[in-house]
Amino acid sequence: MTISVERAFGLLRIVCEADRPPRFSDIVGISGLPKSTVNRLLATLGDQGLVRFDVEDKCYRPGFGLLSLAAGTWAGLDIRRAAADEMAAMLAELGETVHLAVLDGDEIIYLDKLESAQSIRLFSAVGKRGPVYCTGIGKAILAELDEAQREAIIAGLAPRPYTAHTLTSPETLRAELEAIHRRGCAYDMEEHEEGIRCVAVAIRNFRGEPIAGLSVTSTASRLAGTRMTDEIRPRILAAGRRISAALGHLPTPC
């Protein structure tokens, strides 16, 4: 990177990261560069739409050109691509089917599925929809939505019992979602398909919003005992954090 480019990026960072919009003299003082150099570089950044000069208060602000650059960046961070390596690693390590899905209204839509070598007949398929209230991924996402969004979805549900284990009461579902939020993952205990269990986590975007979910799914016999809690839960929690990080999510410091 040339010195001029480095200096231009330095000025851009000053404008974007300032607590208040800086004036020309502020930028000169912070950068330590000659006035003529700062003037020339700010003019170049302005021509590219990366900074803008506010005539009224005589200060510099981030330019709207940054929005188009950001939009292109975030559009390129495809969820499937971000999750691909983690999904493949979990399939190899755990030997169980791995799903990726997103929320759409009161349903989830499966975006990707890596199937186990085990002969298991599952409802899921790429492009297929599933109910939000009794699938692991659906519950994992629902538990991490803000209260208004979550309650709006719950209020609009007309839950039906897919199995004897399906949670059809709004009160029971709310209690389950609170438990999911506390432990960081959801368990589907044969709630959608008889004999099928899963462990699921929400995936967050750069705003911290739960935009997708990841799950490990198998038969109740293969996910018996403490395997869901002791083996799969820590593995999928770590995968969910890494995928979220790849999408720009920065966890809130403790």
C-alpha positions in Angstrom: 0.0 0.0 0.0 1.4 3.4 -1.0 2.0 6.2 1.5 -0.8 8.3 -0.1 -3.3 5.4 0.1 -2.4 4.7 3.8 -2.8 8.4 4.6 -6.1 8.6 2.8 -7.4 5.6 4.8 -6.1 7.2 7.9 -8.1 10.3 7.3 -11.2 8.3 6.5 -10.9 6.4 9.8 -10.6 9.8 11.6 -13.8 11.0 10.1 -15.7 7.8 10.6 -14.6 7.0 14.2 -14.7 10.5 15.6 -17.0 11.1 18.6 -18.3 14.2 16.8 -17.9 15.3 13.2 -14.3 16.8 13.0 -13.4 20.1 11.5 -10.5 20.5 9.1 -8.3 21.7 12.0 -9.2 18.6 14.0 -8.2 16.3 11.2 -4.9 18.1 10.7 -4.2 17.9 14.5 -5.1 14.2 14.8 -3.3 13.1 11.6 -0.2 15.2 12.1 -0.1 15.7 8.3 0.6 19.0 6.5 -2.6 21.1 5.8 -2.0 20.9 2.1 -1.8 17.0 2.2 -4.9 16.8 4.3 -6.8 19.2 2.0 -5.7 17.1 -1.1 -6.6 13.7 0.4 -10.0 14.9 1.7 -10.8 16.3 -1.7 -10.0 12.9 -3.2 -12.1 11.1 -0.6 -14.9 13.5 -1.3 -14.8 12.9 -5.0 -15.2 9.2 -4.3 -18.2 9.9 -2.0 -16.4 8.5 1.0 -16.5 11.7 3.0 -18.7 14.8 2.7 -18.2 18.4 3.9 -21.1 19.9 5.9 -21.2 23.5 4.8 -23.4 24.6 7.7 -21.2 23.4 10.6 -17.9 23.3 8.7 -17.2 19.7 9.6 -16.6 16.4 7.8 -18.9 13.4 7.9 -18.8 9.9 6.4 -19.9 9.9 2.8 -22.9 8.1 1.4 -20.5 6.2 -0.9 -19.6 4.1 2.2 -23.2 2.7 2.3 -22.9 1.3 -1.2 -19.6 -0.3 -0.4 -21.0 -1.8 2.8 -24.1 -3.1 1.1 -21.9 -4.9 -1.4 -19.8 -6.3 1.3 -22.7 -7.7 3.4 -24.5 -9.0 0.3 -21.3 -11.0 -0.5 -21.3 -12.6 3.0 -23.7 -15.4 1.9 -25.0 -17.4 4.9 -24.5 -20.7 3.1 -20.9 -19.9 2.2 -20.2 -18.7 5.7 -21.6 -21.9 7.2 -20.2 -24.4 4.6 -16.9 -25.3 6.3 -18.4 -25.6 9.8 -21.2 -27.8 8.5 -18.8 -30.1 6.8 -16.6 -30.3 9.9 -19.5 -31.2 12.1 -20.7 -33.9 9.7 -17.3 -35.4 9.7 -16.8 -35.2 13.5 -20.3 -36.2 14.7 -21.5 -38.3 11.8 -25.0 -36.8 12.0 -27.1 -34.8 9.6 -26.5 -31.0 9.7 -29.0 -28.4 8.7 -28.9 -24.7 7.9 -32.2 -22.7 7.8 -33.6 -19.2 8.0 -36.8 -17.8 9.5 -39.6 -16.7 7.2 -42.7 -15.5 9.1 -43.8 -18.4 11.4 -41.8 -21.0 9.5 -38.2 -21.9 8.7 -36.9 -22.6 5.3 -34.0 -25.1 4.9 -31.1 -23.5 3.0 -28.7 -26.4 3.2 -28.4 -30.0 4.4 -25.5 -32.3 4.7 -26.8 -35.9 5.2 -25.4 -38.5 7.5 -24.2 -41.8 6.2 -26.7 -43.3 8.5 -29.9 -44.4 6.8 -32.3 -41.9 8.4 -35.6 -40.7 6.8 -36.1 -37.0 7.6 -38.8 -34.5 6.8 -36.2 -31.8 5.9 -35.0 -30.9 2.4 -33.4 -27.8 0.9 -36.2 -25.4 0.1 -38.7 -27.1 2.3 -40.5 -25.3 5.1 -41.0 -26.3 8.8 -42.9 -25.0 11.7 -41.1 -22.5 13.9 -42.5 -23.7 17.2 -41.5 -27.4 17.1 -38.3 -27.5 15.1 -34.9 -27.1 16.8 -33.8 -24.3 14.4 -37.2 -22.6 14.7 -37.1 -22.5 18.4 -33.4 -21.4 18.5 -34.1 -18.4 16.3 -37.4 -17.6 18.0 -35.7 -17.6 21.5 -33.2 -14.9 20.4 -35.6 -12.5 18.7 -36.5 -9.3 20.5 -39.6 -9.6 22.6 -41.9 -7.7 20.3 -41.0 -9.9 17.3 -41.2 -13.1 19.3 -44.6 -12.2 20.8 -46.0 -11.2 17.4 -45.1 -14.6 16.0 -46.4 -16.5 19.0 -49.7 -14.6 18.9 -50.2 -15.6 15.2 -49.5 -19.3 15.7 -52.1 -22.0 15.4 -50.0 -24.9 16.7 -50.9 -28.5 16.0 -49.5 -31.6 17.6 -47.2 -33.2 15.1 -46.3 -35.7 17.8 -47.2 -36.4 21.4 -44.2 -34.2 22.4 -45.2 -31.1 20.4 -45.5 -27.9 22.5 -48.9 -26.5 21.5 -49.5 -24.1 24.5 -48.2 -20.5 24.2 -47.3 -20.6 27.9 -45.3 -23.8 27.6 -43.6 -22.5 24.4 -42.6 -19.2 26.2 -41.1 -21.2 29.1 -39.2 -23.3 26.6 -37.8 -20.3 24.8 -36.6 -18.8 28.0 -34.7 -22.0 28.8 -33.2 -22.0 25.3 -32.1 -18.4 25.7 -30.4 -19.3 29.0 -28.5 -22.3 27.7 -27.8 -20.9 24.2 -29.2 -23.8 22.2 -32.5 -25.5 21.5 -33.4 -29.2 21.8 -36.0 -30.8 19.6 -37.1 -33.8 21.6 -39.2 -35.6 19.0 -41.5 -32.6 18.8 -41.8 -32.4 15.0 -41.0 -36.0 13.9 -41.5 -39.1 16.0 -38.2 -40.7 16.8 -36.1 -37.7 15.6 -34.1 -35.3 17.9 -31.8 -32.4 17.2 -29.7 -29.7 18.8 -29.8 -26.2 17.3 -28.3 -22.7 17.6 -29.2 -19.3 16.2 -26.8 -17.5 13.9 -26.5 -13.8 14.2 -25.6 -11.1 11.6 -23.5 -8.0 12.2 -26.3 -6.2 14.0 -26.6 -9.1 16.4 -30.0 -10.2 14.9 -30.7 -13.9 14.7 -31.1 -14.4 11.0 -30.5 -18.2 10.6 -30.1 -21.4 12.6 -27.8 -24.5 12.5 -28.8 -27.9 13.8 -27.4 -31.4 14.2 -30.2 -34.0 13.7 -30.5 -37.8 14.2 -32.6 -40.5 15.7 -33.6 -40.5 19.4 -31.5 -43.7 19.8 -28.4 -42.1 18.5 -29.0 -38.9 20.5 -29.7 -40.7 23.7 -28.2 -40.2 27.2 -26.0 -37.2 27.5 -24.8 -37.0 23.9 -26.9 -34.0 23.1 -25.7 -32.0 26.1 -22.2 -33.2 26.5 -20.9 -33.8 23.0 -23.1 -32.0 20.5 -24.1 -28.9 22.4 -20.6 -27.4 23.0 -19.6 -28.3 19.4 -22.6 -26.6 17.8 -22.3 -23.6 20.1 -18.8 -23.1 18.9 -19.8 -23.5 15.3 -22.6 -21.0 15.7 -20.3 -18.4 17.2 -17.8 -18.8 14.4 -20.4 -18.6 11.6 -21.9 -15.5 13.3 -18.4 -13.9 13.5 -17.9 -14.6 9.8 -21.1 -12.6 9.2 -19.8 -9.7 11.2 -21.3 -10.4 14.6 -19.1 -9.1 17.5 -20.2 -10.7 20.8 -21.0 -8.2 23.6 -18.1 -8.3 26.1 -18.9 -9.8 29.5 
